[in-house]
């Protein structure tokens, strides 16, 4: 195994890389906090301009009710907030509060301003949670694979390892790790949000009681947002530190590392609180965040290094129980390694991955994929040929001839792609049943390429039904809905390998960010990937011009 300086160099660089991702996301959050602060200050200045005399306004004056004209304008503002909620993904609590406010006929000037200030807080907190979610996922996945790469490159020996999937990442991200039992989402919504709202309201009321001028008040508001921004920065950094170490721990476990040590020096700067921990060899069985492993405190910059026991790590990897290893040359880049051992193995079990390693260099033929490689995507021929399955197509259109073509092409696609992760697609005239275009030779999993010939064939046609397979039997994706809209298709069909059929239409472009935000919120609640996608489509259909159903 390499010497300590080698591992320190490699893993310190990796930790710095992962923490840099946190910095990138903090910059995005900071922009949102600055914008929210300016918006609140603008609302306060408008408030004083409308209701103050000589920049003086007391609490009694602020508590006067809005007149009819002011109330009407306020309701327009609230309705605008509600409309934005379809893309900004407010909490249910705030959505309910806005809906109640829109129905009120008596509301004071002060209450109106407080609601406008809280709208900015709700918005910035939503952005913060989104950034945290995206950041932690990126850090965990990148850190896990890069840690394994460094271990394999450092020893020169590689063996099979677990490929991350969405469920695995969701479980890691959603599991609370802090001592108070909360995750980052609960910390933002349950602590940071109410604290900022309370501070803003207190500053506002006290300023009105004292008769402060608007400049003094807006200065205090800016300071409150800066305090909240600092809390966001600390939370982002701490979460980045934790998930970078969590990814490394899981990589060490996967590769059979038995001991680890602490490195308290990053950027040639030694952490004062943790310097005394440096160098001690600790069994992986004693790994405990905050006790034996970082982060030990907010803004902790420590990282962990793999350590030898009596048997070197390289010897242990080479003695893998299946005897299936591969050589990882010292000049191999991470991109080359990832393409070979991660991207090409996304749908393999560990034993199947071992088989691939043993036959490394052989091409993965379609036949090899079919027989045992993607068992979850094998079709049930008996059901696909049954009358029950055929009858699902009877009422898709009013043209029996077209329905027969749809059924026939569905069977052909399923039989062609059974046992693979590859997709087929047809474009069919909804009136005649003519096959206008097809994509039957895709080489990349779960992807359809619109070639020039396909684009030319479908150009200008507005009466097309598309149908394509989903090997993992998932409902239509955000890309499917948006493709249906941008290409002006009459309808789309998803032909699932498990026998399900989904029909969908879209007359509106859907925000990908909104779709991902909904998906992530349901995943964090514990729903499976398919459940989260179904609930997301259902929610989108309530506020967007889309149609979706499972054909039965």
Buried (B, 14 or more C-beta within 10 A) or exposed (E): BBEBEEBBBBBBBBBBBBBEBBEEBBEBBBEBBBBBBBBBBEBBBEBBEEBBEEEEBEBEBBEEEBEEEBBEEBBEBBBEBBEBBBEBBBBEEBBEBBEEBBEEEEBEBBBBBBBBBBBBBBBBBBBBBBBBBBBBBBBBBBBBBBBBBBBBBBBBBBBBBBBBEEEBBBEBBBEEBBEEEBBBBBBBBEBBBEBBBEBBBEBBBEBBEEEBBBEEBBEBBBEBBBEBBEBBBEBBBBBBBBBBBBBBBBBBEBBBBBBBBBBBBBEEEBBEBBEEBBEEEBEBEEBEBBEBBBBBEEEBBBBBBBBBEEEBBBEBBBEBEEEBBBEBEEEBEBEEBBEBBBEBBEBBBBEBBBBBBBEEEEEEEEEBBBEEBBEEBBBBEEEBEEEEBBEBBEEBBEBEEBBBBBBEBBBBBBEEBBBBBBBBBBBBBBBEBEEBBBBEEBEEBBEBEEEEEBEEBBEEBEBBBBBBBBBBBBBBBBEBBBBBBEBBBBBBBBBBBBBBBBBBBBEEEBBEBBBBBBBBBBBBEEBEBEEBBBBBBEBBBEBBEBBBEEBE
